[in-house]
């Protein structure tokens, strides 16, 4: 799992990273924003740790993973190499994985229910850490009017966000950092991200330090940045569409 990348792969990643950074810069220019305001998170799910080490050598600091069982060995290898990465957990998280994730994550993007808040807070406190958390918001139209957790890809309905934000802010071991969302499938991303921006501003009114808006992936980072995204989660555009594997 810790074999170094070959030179061809290193060149491929360097070219992809340059292209992604150029896309972020162009989107920021169009939105009248400073590219320094946007953090690139390399989402490396299913890709080998050698790719992460290569990206780290190219200056990438923030790495996102979707599954704890895949993240744990990658974190161990990168920590042993002294890379100093910031790990973002971006997938749906089961309560029984909270203890593990709380030991290595810099930020959990997918907090969408009260039981998870309680579990993460307890486990982060036990580990002597403060874990930054984002409320994952469902932007699917079917969930927009509700107040309970959404189905499918996860996320709290907009009406539930204030309660979850308050719970995170009040929980020892946790820090409320902001909000996260995925644009609905088959719909224009811009209106969805505009809605997320409104929700983020509501959260910030009560918690001024909750500045993070995690939004935008390979296909819609321009729309997300136009609506204030501070963190973009990029997988395919960075790591490519070739067959992925973990060793």
N, C-alpha and C positions, 0 to 999 in steps of 0.2 A: 504493500500500500504506500510505501514511502520512497519508491523509485523516483529519481529525478526525471523531469520532462525531457523528451528528446528535442533537438534543436528545431526541428520542423514544427513541433507543437508550440514551442516557446515563441517562435516567430508568428505563428497563427494567433496566439493569445495577445501578443504585443500589438499586432495589427487591429485585432478586434477591440482591444482596450482603447487604442487611439481613436478608432471610429466612434465608439460609445462616448468617449469624452468630448469629441467634436460635436456629436448630436446634443449632448447636454449643454455645451457652450452655445450652440445655435438656438436651442429652445430658450435658454436664458436671455440671449440677445433679443429674441422676438418678444419676450415677456418683460423686457426692461429690468432683468434681474442679474445679480452677480453670480457667476458659476460657483463661486466659493460658498454660496448659500446651500448648495445641493450636494448631498453625500451619496456617492455611488456604493451600493451594496452588491457585491458579486454573489449571486445565488448559485451555489455549487452542488446542489442536490444531484446525486447519482454520478457525479464526476469524481475522479481520483484526487487524492490529497496532493499528488504531484502538480496538478493544475493550480491548486490553491497556493502551493509554495512558489510556483512560477509567477502567479499574479502578485504575490507578496513582494517578489523581487522586482516587479514592475511598478511598485508603489501602492498597490491596493491594500488597504488596512481593514476594511469592513467586509465581512463574509457572512452570508446568510445560508442557513440550512433549514430543511422542512421536517426532518425526522430525527428524533433524539438518538436512535440506535445507529444512525449513520454519522451523526455529528460527533459522538463521543470519541471514537477512534481517531477521527480527523483532528479534533482539538488536542488530543494527547500527542500526536506526531508534531503538530505545529508548535505546541508549547515546548516540547522537548528541543525543538530547533530554535527556540527563542525568538519567534517571529513577532510576538506582541500584537496579535490580531484582535479585533473586536468582533465577537460572534453575535449574530442576530438570529434568533429563532423566529422564523416567518411562517411556519405551517401550523395547522390545527394541532392543539396541544391537549393531550389527555391528562387528567388530574394525576394519574399514577406515574406520570413522567416528570412531575413538577420538581421532585427532589433532584433528579439528574440535571435538568435544564438550569435550575437555580445555581448549580455549581460552576457553570462555565459561561452562561449567556451574559452579554453586556446589555442586551435589550430583547424583550419578548414583544413581538408585534401583534400577536394574535390572542389577546386577552378579551374574551367575549362573554364571560359568565362569572357570577359571584363565587362559586365553589373553586374556580381556578385562581381567583384573586387570593382567597384564603390559603390555599395550598402553596402558592408561590411565595406568599409573604412568610409563612411558617418556615418553609425550606430555605429561603434566602437568609432569614434571621439565624437559623441553625448553622448556616455556612459562614456567618459573619459578613455577609455581603449586602449591598443595596442594589436591587435589580430594577432597571428602568423598564417600564411597561407602557404599552400603547393599547388603547381601546380599539379593537377591531370592529368596524362599523359595516353592516350589510347595506349596500346601496341597491340591492335588487328591489324593484318596484313592489313586489309582493310583501316585502318586509317593512316598507317605508312607514306604514301607518301603525304598525304593531309596536309592542313594548317588550316582547320576549326575545329570546335568542333565535337567530335565523337558522334555517336548515341549509343543507348543501355545503358550500365552502366555508361556512362559519361566519361569525360576525354578529354583533348585537344590533337589533333594530335601533334606528335613531332615537326613539323615545326612551330607550334603556341607557343611553350613553351617559347622561348626567349622574345616574345612580352608580354606575360602574366606575366612573371617574372619581366620584366622591369616595367610594370604597377603596380604590387603589391609593388615593392620596392619604387616607386615614390608616393604612395598613403598614405596620412596622416591617422594615425590610424591603419595601417597594417605593418607587418614585414614579409618579405620574408624568410621563414624558410627552403625551399627545395622543394622536389617533392614527389609524391605518385603515385602508380599504383596498379592495380589488374592484375594478370596474365590472359592471354586469356583462355577461356574455351576450353577444349579438346586438349590442346597443352602442350608441355613440358614447365615448368615454368622457368627453368634455362636460356635459351636464352633470354626470355622476360626480366628477371631481369638484365641480362647482358646489354641489351639495355638501361634499365632504369638507370643503373650505369653510362653508357656513357653520357646520358642526364644530370644526376645529376652533373657529373664532368664539363660539359659545363656550367651549371648554376653557379657552384661554382667558375669557372674561372672569372666570372664577379661579383659575389656576394659571397665573401669568407665566410660570416657568414651563408649562406644557406646550412647547413650541414646535414639536415634531409633527409633520404630516408625511406619513409613509404612503406613497402612492406612485403608481407608474411602473410599468414593466417594459420589456423590449418593444412591444408594439404601440405603446401609448405614453411614452415618457414625455413627449412634447405637450400633450394635453394636460398631464399631471403637473408639469412645471409651470404651465400657464396659470394653473389654479393654486399655486403656492406650495407644491410638494417640496419638502426639505430633504427627503430620502427617497431614492428610486431603487427598485429591486430588479436587477438585470441578470438574466440567465442566458437565454438563447443567443442574444446579440453579442454576448461576451464570450461564451464558451462554445458556441456553434451548435449545429444540428446533427453532427455526426453521432454515431452510437456511443452512448455514455456507459461508463463502467466504474466500479469501485473494487479495488484489490486490497 
